[in-house]
Amino acid sequence: SNYVDNLGFASTVPRTAGAAVRFDKISQGGFSRGYTVGQFRGIEITGTSAIITVADSRFVQPGAASGSAIYIDGVIEAQLHNITIAGERTAQPYAGVHVVKASGMQLENVGAVYCGIGLALVPSPGSTIEHIFASRNAWDSNARQGLLIQAVPGTTVRRAVFTGDWTATNTRDGILTTGAGAIQDISFIGHRSLNNGGHGALFASGTDIGIVGGTFSGNST
């Protein structure tokens, strides 16, 4: 087990590579009550780690262009709770939370602003992202989408439930699904997508996508 608690990592010069904390092939670990400032990636989870928790923490100014506050490439059950992510308005990172491979995730009370994309579910070649349970998250004021699900051929995103989430005031779409890969069994319950520069939700690809309740209003298209 590996846990980091009540510790901060700050850089006066924005980092262009690396991560403040990396969990690689770890069984049970976590980062709590901490913060990072100016790091290319705040937290990086790789190598089929299992049961990793990131909670009660804040991430400020992740790396511009291709960085992220939390990057996940191989995990069995990641839990993200009570997290605030704030990018730089004029130099936004790729995403607040960037997932390329995962089998089991819980996201609760995670908020990202000025982050390019709030939550990016974009599997790497040959990979699968599955079993996602998200509730009461807010992806707001990002330069692209609030939530992006993008699957190229040979990749899969499936079995995800978003309950009571918020995507608003993003420059493009609140929600976008796209790509010729497999996007399957995605549900939105009580979602609110407001005042986005593009669509409130654009499902350009995918099957078995459901919306129950919610509000989609004030979007440009």
C-alpha positions as CSV (number, residue, x, y, z in Angstrom):
1,S,0.0,0.0,0.0
2,N,1.2,3.5,-0.8
3,Y,-0.6,6.6,0.4
4,V,0.2,10.3,0.3
5,D,-1.7,12.5,2.7
6,N,-1.7,16.2,3.5
7,L,1.1,17.1,1.2
8,G,1.5,19.7,-1.6
9,F,3.7,19.9,-4.7
10,A,4.2,23.4,-6.3
11,S,6.3,24.7,-9.1
12,T,6.9,28.3,-9.9
13,V,7.9,27.2,-13.5
14,P,5.1,25.3,-15.3
15,R,6.3,21.7,-15.8
16,T,6.2,20.2,-19.3
17,A,6.5,16.5,-18.4
18,G,6.2,14.1,-15.5
19,A,3.8,13.9,-12.6
20,A,3.8,15.1,-9.0
21,V,2.7,11.6,-7.8
22,R,2.7,8.4,-9.9
23,F,1.1,5.1,-8.9
24,D,2.5,2.3,-11.0
25,K,1.4,-1.3,-10.6
26,I,0.2,-0.4,-7.1
27,S,-2.3,-2.5,-5.1
28,Q,-4.2,-0.1,-2.8
29,G,-2.9,3.5,-2.7
30,G,-4.1,7.0,-2.6
31,F,-3.6,10.8,-2.5
32,S,-5.7,12.8,-0.1
33,R,-5.9,16.3,1.4
34,G,-3.2,17.5,-1.0
35,Y,-2.6,19.9,-3.8
36,T,-0.4,20.4,-6.9
37,V,0.4,23.7,-8.6
38,G,2.1,24.0,-12.0
39,Q,2.7,20.3,-12.5
40,F,2.4,18.7,-16.0
41,R,0.3,16.0,-14.4
42,G,-0.8,16.1,-10.8
43,I,-1.5,12.4,-10.4
44,E,-0.6,9.6,-12.8
45,I,-2.0,6.1,-12.4
46,T,-0.4,3.4,-14.7
47,G,0.4,-0.3,-15.0
48,T,-2.9,-1.9,-14.0
49,S,-2.9,-0.5,-10.5
50,A,-5.8,-1.5,-8.3
51,I,-8.0,0.4,-5.8
52,I,-6.4,3.8,-6.1
53,T,-8.2,6.7,-4.3
54,V,-7.7,10.4,-5.0
55,A,-9.8,12.5,-2.5
56,D,-10.3,15.9,-0.9
57,S,-7.6,17.6,-3.1
58,R,-7.1,20.4,-5.5
59,F,-5.0,20.8,-8.7
60,V,-4.1,24.1,-10.1
61,Q,-2.6,25.0,-13.5
62,P,-1.9,21.5,-14.9
63,G,0.4,21.4,-17.9
64,A,-0.7,23.4,-20.9
65,A,-1.7,21.7,-24.2
66,S,-1.2,18.0,-23.3
67,G,-1.2,17.9,-19.5
68,S,-3.9,16.9,-17.1
69,A,-4.6,17.0,-13.4
70,I,-5.3,13.3,-13.2
71,Y,-4.1,10.8,-15.9
72,I,-5.2,7.2,-15.8
73,D,-3.6,4.5,-18.0
74,G,-4.5,1.2,-16.5
75,V,-6.4,0.8,-13.3
76,I,-8.8,-1.6,-11.7
77,E,-11.1,0.5,-9.6
78,A,-10.1,4.2,-9.3
79,Q,-12.0,6.4,-6.9
80,L,-12.0,10.1,-7.3
81,H,-13.9,12.1,-4.7
82,N,-14.2,15.8,-3.8
83,I,-11.6,17.2,-6.2
84,T,-11.2,20.7,-7.6
85,I,-9.3,21.3,-10.8
86,A,-8.5,24.8,-12.1
87,G,-6.5,25.3,-15.3
88,E,-5.2,28.6,-16.7
89,R,-7.8,30.4,-18.8
90,T,-5.3,31.3,-21.5
91,A,-3.2,28.2,-21.4
92,Q,-5.5,25.3,-20.7
93,P,-4.3,21.7,-20.3
94,Y,-5.7,18.8,-22.5
95,A,-8.1,17.7,-19.8
96,G,-8.9,17.9,-16.1
97,V,-9.3,14.1,-15.9
98,H,-7.8,12.1,-18.8
99,V,-8.5,8.4,-18.9
100,V,-7.0,6.1,-21.6
101,K,-7.5,2.7,-20.0
102,A,-9.6,1.6,-17.0
103,S,-11.7,-1.2,-15.6
104,G,-13.8,0.4,-12.9
105,M,-14.0,4.0,-11.8
106,Q,-16.0,6.1,-9.4
107,L,-16.1,9.9,-9.8
108,E,-18.0,11.9,-7.2
109,N,-18.0,15.7,-6.7
110,V,-15.2,16.4,-9.1
111,G,-15.1,19.8,-10.8
112,A,-12.9,21.1,-13.6
113,V,-12.8,24.6,-15.1
114,Y,-10.5,26.0,-17.8
115,C,-9.2,22.5,-18.6
116,G,-9.6,22.1,-22.4
117,I,-11.8,19.1,-21.7
118,G,-13.3,18.5,-18.3
119,L,-13.4,14.7,-18.5
120,A,-11.8,12.9,-21.4
121,L,-12.5,9.2,-21.9
122,V,-10.3,8.5,-24.9
123,P,-8.9,4.9,-24.9
124,S,-5.4,4.4,-26.2
125,P,-5.0,1.9,-29.2
126,G,-6.4,-1.5,-28.3
127,S,-7.6,-0.4,-24.9
128,T,-11.0,-0.4,-23.1
129,I,-12.5,2.0,-20.6
130,E,-15.4,0.4,-18.8
131,H,-17.6,0.3,-15.6
132,I,-17.7,4.1,-14.9
133,F,-20.0,5.4,-12.2
134,A,-20.0,9.2,-12.0
135,S,-22.2,11.5,-9.9
136,R,-22.5,15.2,-9.1
137,N,-19.5,16.2,-11.1
138,A,-19.1,19.6,-12.9
139,W,-17.2,20.2,-16.1
140,D,-17.5,23.9,-16.7
141,S,-15.9,26.7,-18.8
142,N,-13.5,24.5,-20.7
143,A,-12.1,25.4,-24.2
144,R,-13.5,22.2,-25.8
145,Q,-16.0,19.9,-24.3
146,G,-17.2,19.3,-20.8
147,L,-17.3,15.5,-21.4
148,L,-15.6,13.8,-24.4
149,I,-16.0,10.1,-25.2
150,Q,-13.8,9.3,-28.2
151,A,-13.1,5.8,-29.4
152,V,-11.0,5.1,-32.5
153,P,-11.3,1.7,-34.3
154,G,-10.1,-1.1,-32.0
155,T,-11.0,0.7,-28.8
156,T,-14.0,0.6,-26.5
157,V,-15.8,2.8,-24.0
158,R,-18.8,1.0,-22.3
159,R,-21.0,0.6,-19.3
160,A,-20.9,4.2,-17.9
161,V,-23.6,5.9,-15.8
162,F,-23.5,9.7,-15.2
163,T,-26.0,10.8,-12.5
164,G,-26.6,14.5,-11.7
165,D,-23.6,15.8,-13.6
166,W,-23.2,19.3,-15.0
167,T,-21.6,20.4,-18.3
168,A,-22.0,24.2,-18.9
169,T,-20.4,27.2,-20.6
170,N,-17.9,25.1,-22.5
171,T,-16.7,26.6,-25.7
172,R,-17.8,23.7,-27.8
173,D,-20.2,20.9,-26.8
174,G,-21.3,20.0,-23.3
175,I,-21.1,16.3,-24.2
176,L,-19.6,14.7,-27.3
177,T,-19.3,11.1,-28.3
178,T,-17.3,10.4,-31.5
179,G,-15.1,7.9,-33.3
180,A,-15.5,4.7,-35.2
181,G,-14.6,2.5,-32.2
182,A,-17.2,0.9,-29.8
183,I,-19.1,3.3,-27.5
184,Q,-21.8,1.2,-25.8
185,D,-24.3,1.4,-22.9
186,I,-23.9,5.0,-21.7
187,S,-26.5,6.5,-19.5
188,F,-27.2,10.1,-18.4
189,I,-29.6,10.6,-15.5
190,G,-30.7,14.0,-14.4
191,H,-27.9,15.7,-16.4
192,R,-27.7,19.4,-16.9
193,S,-26.0,20.9,-20.0
194,L,-26.4,24.6,-20.3
195,N,-25.1,27.6,-22.3
196,N,-22.4,25.7,-24.2
197,G,-21.0,27.1,-27.4
198,G,-21.9,24.0,-29.4
199,H,-24.5,21.3,-28.6
200,G,-25.7,20.5,-25.2
201,A,-25.1,16.9,-26.2
202,L,-23.9,15.6,-29.6
203,F,-23.9,11.8,-29.9
204,A,-22.0,11.4,-33.2
205,S,-21.3,7.7,-32.5
206,G,-22.3,5.0,-30.0
207,T,-25.1,2.6,-29.3
208,D,-27.5,2.1,-26.3
209,I,-27.1,5.7,-25.1
210,G,-29.9,6.8,-22.8
211,I,-31.0,10.1,-21.2
212,V,-33.4,10.1,-18.3
213,G,-34.5,13.6,-17.1
214,G,-32.2,16.5,-16.9
215,T,-32.0,19.9,-18.6
216,F,-30.5,20.9,-21.9
217,S,-31.0,24.6,-22.4
218,G,-29.3,27.8,-23.8
219,N,-26.8,25.9,-26.0
220,S,-25.8,27.5,-29.3
221,T,-26.8,24.4,-31.4
